[in-house]
């Protein structure tokens, strides 16, 4: 019971801080997945959102890599 409470509080705080940092300056891209990863230890809904956010991060990385290659090499 205490383990679930600690996971819920820590994961919720990091996730909420990450959400706040979307509009405020800060590393939202870092705190959101960490908070969701902690919450996913106990909650299936958090695991689903973590997988979804990982997919978005992968797509964003491919897009950015394509843009950088286009600028550098003119492809």
N, CA, C and O atoms as CSV, one atom per row, in Angstrom:
chain,resi,resn,atom,element,x,y,z
A,1,UNK,N,N,0.823,-1.195,0.000
A,1,UNK,CA,C,0.000,0.000,0.000
A,1,UNK,C,C,0.868,1.261,0.000
A,1,UNK,O,O,0.588,2.212,-0.730
A,2,UNK,N,N,1.916,1.264,0.817
A,2,UNK,CA,C,2.810,2.417,0.889
A,2,UNK,C,C,3.565,2.596,-0.423
A,2,UNK,O,O,3.796,3.722,-0.863
A,3,UNK,N,N,3.952,1.471,-1.050
A,3,UNK,CA,C,4.656,1.527,-2.334
A,3,UNK,C,C,3.791,2.201,-3.392
A,3,UNK,O,O,4.270,3.058,-4.135
A,4,UNK,N,N,2.524,1.818,-3.463
A,4,UNK,CA,C,1.615,2.402,-4.457
A,4,UNK,C,C,1.423,3.891,-4.194
A,4,UNK,O,O,1.351,4.676,-5.140
A,5,UNK,N,N,1.341,4.292,-2.942
A,5,UNK,CA,C,1.177,5.700,-2.588
A,5,UNK,C,C,2.407,6.510,-3.012
A,5,UNK,O,O,2.269,7.596,-3.573
A,6,UNK,N,N,3.590,5.992,-2.750
A,6,UNK,CA,C,4.829,6.694,-3.115
A,6,UNK,C,C,4.941,6.814,-4.640
A,6,UNK,O,O,5.304,7.869,-5.159
A,7,UNK,N,N,4.629,5.735,-5.344
A,7,UNK,CA,C,4.679,5.763,-6.812
A,7,UNK,C,C,3.673,6.763,-7.360
A,7,UNK,O,O,3.983,7.519,-8.281
A,8,UNK,N,N,2.479,6.769,-6.803
A,8,UNK,CA,C,1.437,7.689,-7.274
A,8,UNK,C,C,1.825,9.145,-7.034
A,8,UNK,O,O,1.659,9.982,-7.921
A,9,UNK,N,N,2.328,9.450,-5.870
A,9,UNK,CA,C,2.694,10.832,-5.547
A,9,UNK,C,C,3.889,11.288,-6.390
A,9,UNK,O,O,3.850,12.360,-6.994
A,10,UNK,N,N,4.934,10.488,-6.430
A,10,UNK,CA,C,6.131,10.883,-7.180
A,10,UNK,C,C,5.839,10.992,-8.673
A,10,UNK,O,O,6.235,11.967,-9.312
A,11,UNK,N,N,5.158,10.014,-9.227
A,11,UNK,CA,C,4.831,10.048,-10.647
A,11,UNK,C,C,3.899,11.185,-11.005
A,11,UNK,O,O,4.056,11.821,-12.047
A,12,UNK,N,N,2.932,11.443,-10.147
A,12,UNK,CA,C,1.990,12.542,-10.400
A,12,UNK,C,C,2.692,13.891,-10.354
A,12,UNK,O,O,2.443,14.748,-11.201
A,13,UNK,N,N,3.564,14.087,-9.375
A,13,UNK,CA,C,4.282,15.356,-9.277
A,13,UNK,C,C,5.154,15.606,-10.507
A,13,UNK,O,O,5.159,16.710,-11.052
A,14,UNK,N,N,5.883,14.593,-10.940
A,14,UNK,CA,C,6.742,14.765,-12.111
A,14,UNK,C,C,5.920,14.988,-13.382
A,14,UNK,O,O,6.287,15.801,-14.230
A,15,UNK,N,N,4.811,14.262,-13.507
A,15,UNK,CA,C,3.959,14.423,-14.680
A,15,UNK,C,C,3.318,15.808,-14.699
A,15,UNK,O,O,3.306,16.465,-15.740
A,16,UNK,N,N,2.792,16.254,-13.574
A,16,UNK,CA,C,2.178,17.580,-13.513
A,16,UNK,C,C,3.203,18.684,-13.750
A,16,UNK,O,O,2.912,19.677,-14.418
A,17,UNK,N,N,4.397,18.509,-13.203
A,17,UNK,CA,C,5.454,19.487,-13.451
A,17,UNK,C,C,5.830,19.510,-14.931
A,17,UNK,O,O,6.066,20.577,-15.497
A,18,UNK,N,N,5.884,18.340,-15.553
A,18,UNK,CA,C,6.165,18.270,-16.982
A,18,UNK,C,C,5.084,18.942,-17.808
A,18,UNK,O,O,5.389,19.615,-18.793
A,19,UNK,N,N,3.826,18.771,-17.425
A,19,UNK,CA,C,2.723,19.435,-18.120
A,19,UNK,C,C,2.834,20.944,-17.968
A,19,UNK,O,O,2.620,21.684,-18.929
A,20,UNK,N,N,3.166,21.403,-16.773
A,20,UNK,CA,C,3.330,22.845,-16.555
A,20,UNK,C,C,4.486,23.399,-17.382
A,20,UNK,O,O,4.429,24.534,-17.855
A,21,UNK,N,N,5.525,22.605,-17.555
A,21,UNK,CA,C,6.696,23.072,-18.303
A,21,UNK,C,C,6.495,23.056,-19.816
A,21,UNK,O,O,7.372,23.484,-20.566
A,22,UNK,N,N,5.346,22.565,-20.260
A,22,UNK,CA,C,5.035,22.676,-21.688
A,22,UNK,C,C,4.872,24.141,-22.053
A,22,UNK,O,O,5.331,24.574,-23.110
A,23,UNK,N,N,4.221,24.908,-21.186
A,23,UNK,CA,C,4.008,26.330,-21.462
A,23,UNK,C,C,5.051,27.215,-20.786
A,23,UNK,O,O,5.267,28.350,-21.210
A,24,UNK,N,N,5.685,26.717,-19.760
A,24,UNK,CA,C,6.746,27.450,-19.076
A,24,UNK,C,C,8.092,26.967,-19.617
A,24,UNK,O,O,8.185,25.863,-20.154
A,25,UNK,N,N,9.130,27.785,-19.479
A,25,UNK,CA,C,10.442,27.313,-19.950
A,25,UNK,C,C,10.987,26.208,-19.045
A,25,UNK,O,O,11.049,26.352,-17.824
A,26,UNK,N,N,11.369,25.127,-19.665
A,26,UNK,CA,C,11.917,24.017,-18.898
A,26,UNK,C,C,11.860,22.725,-19.684
A,26,UNK,O,O,11.319,22.691,-20.790
A,27,UNK,N,N,12.416,21.657,-19.121
A,27,UNK,CA,C,12.533,20.383,-19.843
A,27,UNK,C,C,11.285,19.501,-19.727
A,27,UNK,O,O,11.336,18.435,-19.114
A,28,UNK,N,N,10.179,19.938,-20.307
A,28,UNK,CA,C,8.945,19.146,-20.263
A,28,UNK,C,C,9.147,17.802,-20.946
A,28,UNK,O,O,8.600,16.793,-20.501
A,29,UNK,N,N,9.932,17.778,-22.031
A,29,UNK,CA,C,10.162,16.548,-22.779
A,29,UNK,C,C,10.892,15.498,-21.942
A,29,UNK,O,O,10.883,14.313,-22.277
A,30,UNK,N,N,11.515,15.930,-20.868
A,30,UNK,CA,C,12.237,15.011,-19.998
A,30,UNK,C,C,11.366,14.543,-18.832
A,30,UNK,O,O,11.354,13.357,-18.501
A,31,UNK,N,N,10.639,15.473,-18.213
A,31,UNK,CA,C,9.885,15.132,-17.009
A,31,UNK,C,C,8.607,14.350,-17.292
A,31,UNK,O,O,8.234,13.480,-16.505
A,32,UNK,N,N,7.943,14.639,-18.382
A,32,UNK,CA,C,6.704,13.915,-18.697
A,32,UNK,C,C,6.931,12.407,-18.837
A,32,UNK,O,O,6.230,11.635,-18.183
A,33,UNK,N,N,7.875,11.960,-19.656
A,33,UNK,CA,C,8.073,10.509,-19.758
A,33,UNK,C,C,8.556,9.866,-18.458
A,33,UNK,O,O,8.198,8.726,-18.164
A,34,UNK,N,N,9.359,10.582,-17.684
A,34,UNK,CA,C,9.820,10.021,-16.412
A,34,UNK,C,C,8.646,9.835,-15.463
A,34,UNK,O,O,8.518,8.794,-14.819
A,35,UNK,N,N,7.785,10.856,-15.377
A,35,UNK,CA,C,6.602,10.750,-14.520
A,35,UNK,C,C,5.682,9.632,-14.967
A,35,UNK,O,O,5.174,8.872,-14.142
A,36,UNK,N,N,5.465,9.527,-16.278
A,36,UNK,CA,C,4.606,8.453,-16.791
A,36,UNK,C,C,5.239,7.081,-16.578
A,36,UNK,O,O,4.532,6.108,-16.315
A,37,UNK,N,N,6.559,6.995,-16.691
A,37,UNK,CA,C,7.238,5.714,-16.456
A,37,UNK,C,C,7.071,5.271,-15.006
A,37,UNK,O,O,6.867,4.088,-14.733
A,38,UNK,N,N,7.158,6.210,-14.089
A,38,UNK,CA,C,6.957,5.870,-12.673
A,38,UNK,C,C,5.513,5.435,-12.442
A,38,UNK,O,O,5.264,4.435,-11.769
A,39,UNK,N,N,4.558,6.190,-13.002
A,39,UNK,CA,C,3.151,5.827,-12.832
A,39,UNK,C,C,2.811,4.504,-13.504
A,39,UNK,O,O,1.922,3.785,-13.048
A,40,UNK,N,N,3.516,4.177,-14.586
A,40,UNK,CA,C,3.216,2.936,-15.307
A,40,UNK,C,C,3.602,1.687,-14.505
A,40,UNK,O,O,3.210,0.575,-14.859
A,41,UNK,N,N,4.354,1.869,-13.448
A,41,UNK,CA,C,4.652,0.729,-12.576
A,41,UNK,C,C,3.402,0.197,-11.897
A,41,UNK,O,O,3.344,-0.981,-11.543
A,42,UNK,N,N,2.396,1.053,-11.710
A,42,UNK,CA,C,1.168,0.662,-11.021
A,42,UNK,C,C,-0.103,0.795,-11.852
A,42,UNK,O,O,-1.096,0.126,-11.566
A,43,UNK,N,N,-0.088,1.648,-12.880
A,43,UNK,CA,C,-1.321,1.955,-13.598
A,43,UNK,C,C,-1.189,1.640,-15.086
A,43,UNK,O,O,-0.226,2.048,-15.736
A,44,UNK,N,N,-2.168,0.912,-15.614
A,44,UNK,CA,C,-2.169,0.557,-17.038
A,44,UNK,C,C,-2.391,1.770,-17.935
A,44,UNK,O,O,-1.818,1.840,-19.022
A,45,UNK,N,N,-3.212,2.729,-17.502
A,45,UNK,CA,C,-3.474,3.915,-18.316
A,45,UNK,C,C,-2.190,4.717,-18.520
A,45,UNK,O,O,-1.988,5.302,-19.583
A,46,UNK,N,N,-1.333,4.746,-17.518
A,46,UNK,CA,C,-0.065,5.474,-17.650
A,46,UNK,C,C,0.857,4.756,-18.631
A,46,UNK,O,O,1.595,5.398,-19.378
A,47,UNK,N,N,0.814,3.420,-18.626
A,47,UNK,CA,C,1.631,2.654,-19.568
A,47,UNK,C,C,1.190,2.947,-21.000
A,47,UNK,O,O,2.025,3.062,-21.897
A,48,UNK,N,N,-0.119,3.068,-21.214
A,48,UNK,CA,C,-0.637,3.375,-22.546
A,48,UNK,C,C,-0.160,4.756,-23.003
A,48,UNK,O,O,0.279,4.914,-24.143
A,49,UNK,N,N,-0.243,5.756,-22.119
A,49,UNK,CA,C,0.192,7.114,-22.476
A,49,UNK,C,C,1.700,7.195,-22.657
A,49,UNK,O,O,2.186,7.969,-23.482
A,50,UNK,N,N,2.441,6.404,-21.896
A,50,UNK,CA,C,3.891,6.372,-22.055
A,50,UNK,C,C,4.266,5.833,-23.438
A,50,UNK,O,O,5.121,6.403,-24.115
A,51,UNK,N,N,3.635,4.746,-23.855
A,51,UNK,CA,C,3.901,4.188,-25.182
A,51,UNK,C,C,3.538,5.189,-26.275
A,51,UNK,O,O,4.257,5.326,-27.265
A,52,UNK,N,N,2.409,5.892,-26.088
A,52,UNK,CA,C,1.988,6.880,-27.069
A,52,UNK,C,C,2.997,8.026,-27.143
A,52,UNK,O,O,3.344,8.473,-28.236
A,53,UNK,N,N,3.467,8.501,-25.998
A,53,UNK,CA,C,4.439,9.605,-25.994
A,53,UNK,C,C,5.773,9.159,-26.588
A,53,UNK,O,O,6.448,9.952,-27.244
A,54,UNK,N,N,6.160,7.913,-26.372
A,54,UNK,CA,C,7.390,7.403,-26.975
A,54,UNK,C,C,7.278,7.371,-28.497
A,54,UNK,O,O,8.251,7.642,-29.202
A,55,UNK,N,N,6.100,7.042,-28.996
A,55,UNK,CA,C,5.881,7.061,-30.433
A,55,UNK,C,C,6.000,8.467,-30.996
A,55,UNK,O,O,6.597,8.667,-32.054
A,56,UNK,N,N,5.431,9.445,-30.291
A,56,UNK,CA,C,5.530,10.841,-30.733
A,56,UNK,C,C,6.980,11.331,-30.709
A,56,UNK,O,O,7.408,12.058,-31.606
A,57,UNK,N,N,7.725,10.937,-29.694
A,57,UNK,CA,C,9.130,11.344,-29.613
A,57,UNK,C,C,9.942,10.739,-30.755
A,57,UNK,O,O,10.809,11.405,-31.321
A,58,UNK,N,N,9.670,9.499,-31.091
A,58,UNK,CA,C,10.370,8.846,-32.194
A,58,UNK,C,C,10.064,9.544,-33.516
A,58,UNK,O,O,10.966,9.809,-34.311
A,59,UNK,N,N,8.786,9.839,-33.744
A,59,UNK,CA,C,8.397,10.541,-34.976
A,59,UNK,C,C,9.052,11.920,-35.040
A,59,UNK,O,O,9.523,12.332,-36.100
A,60,UNK,N,N,9.086,12.623,-33.929
A,60,UNK,CA,C,9.708,13.951,-33.896
A,60,UNK,C,C,11.203,13.866,-34.175
A,60,UNK,O,O,11.751,14.724,-34.867
A,61,UNK,N,N,11.864,12.849,-33.649
A,61,UNK,CA,C,13.299,12.685,-33.883
A,61,UNK,C,C,13.575,12.407,-35.354
A,61,UNK,O,O,14.520,12.960,-35.917
A,62,UNK,N,N,12.767,11.560,-35.986
A,62,UNK,CA,C,12.941,11.293,-37.419
A,62,UNK,C,C,12.705,12.550,-38.244
A,62,UNK,O,O,13.454,12.827,-39.181
A,63,UNK,N,N,11.679,13.307,-37.907
A,63,UNK,CA,C,11.364,14.538,-38.630
A,63,UNK,C,C,12.516,15.538,-38.517
A,63,UNK,O,O,12.936,16.125,-39.514
A,64,UNK,N,N,13.024,15.729,-37.290
A,64,UNK,CA,C,14.111,16.668,-37.073
A,64,UNK,C,C,15.383,16.210,-37.791
A,64,UNK,O,O,16.098,17.030,-38.366
A,65,UNK,N,N,15.665,14.921,-37.759
A,65,UNK,CA,C,16.838,14.395,-38.456
A,65,UNK,C,C,16.730,14.644,-39.960
A,65,UNK,O,O,17.714,15.005,-40.605
A,66,UNK,N,N,15.549,14.454,-40.507
A,66,UNK,CA,C,15.325,14.705,-41.933
A,66,UNK,C,C,15.546,16.180,-42.276
A,66,UNK,O,O,16.147,16.492,-43.303
A,67,UNK,N,N,15.068,17.080,-41.428
A,67,UNK,CA,C,15.248,18.513,-41.648
A,67,UNK,C,C,16.719,18.906,-41.582
A,67,UNK,O,O,17.189,19.697,-42.400
A,68,UNK,N,N,17.438,18.364,-40.623
A,68,UNK,CA,C,18.860,18.691,-40.475
A,68,UNK,C,C,19.651,18.190,-41.679
A,68,UNK,O,O,20.530,18.890,-42.184
A,69,UNK,N,N,19.341,16.982,-42.137
A,69,UNK,CA,C,20.027,16.461,-43.324
A,69,UNK,C,C,19.737,17.319,-44.545
A,69,UNK,O,O,20.622,17.561,-45.365
A,70,UNK,N,N,18.516,17.770,-44.663
A,70,UNK,CA,C,18.135,18.625,-45.794
A,70,UNK,C,C,18.919,19.942,-45.781
A,70,UNK,O,O,19.373,20.414,-46.823
A,71,UNK,N,N,19.068,20.519,-44.607
A,71,UNK,CA,C,19.805,21.793,-44.484
A,71,UNK,C,C,21.290,21.581,-44.728
A,71,UNK,O,O,21.917,22.374,-45.430
A,72,UNK,N,N,21.866,20.516,-44.157
A,72,UNK,CA,C,23.302,20.282,-44.286
A,72,UNK,C,C,23.727,19.839,-45.668
A,72,UNK,O,O,24.701,20.344,-46.226
A,73,UNK,N,N,22.989,18.890,-46.213
A,73,UNK,CA,C,23.441,18.251,-47.447
A,73,UNK,C,C,22.591,18.620,-48.666
A,73,UNK,O,O,22.894,18.195,-49.780
A,74,UNK,N,N,21.552,19.390,-48.467
A,74,UNK,CA,C,20.716,19.826,-49.569
A,74,UNK,C,C,19.926,18.704,-50.226
A,74,UNK,O,O,19.598,18.783,-51.410
A,75,UNK,N,N,19.621,17.665,-49.465
A,75,UNK,CA,C,18.857,16.534,-50.004
A,75,UNK,C,C,17.387,16.714,-49.745
A,75,UNK,O,O,16.584,15.862,-50.127
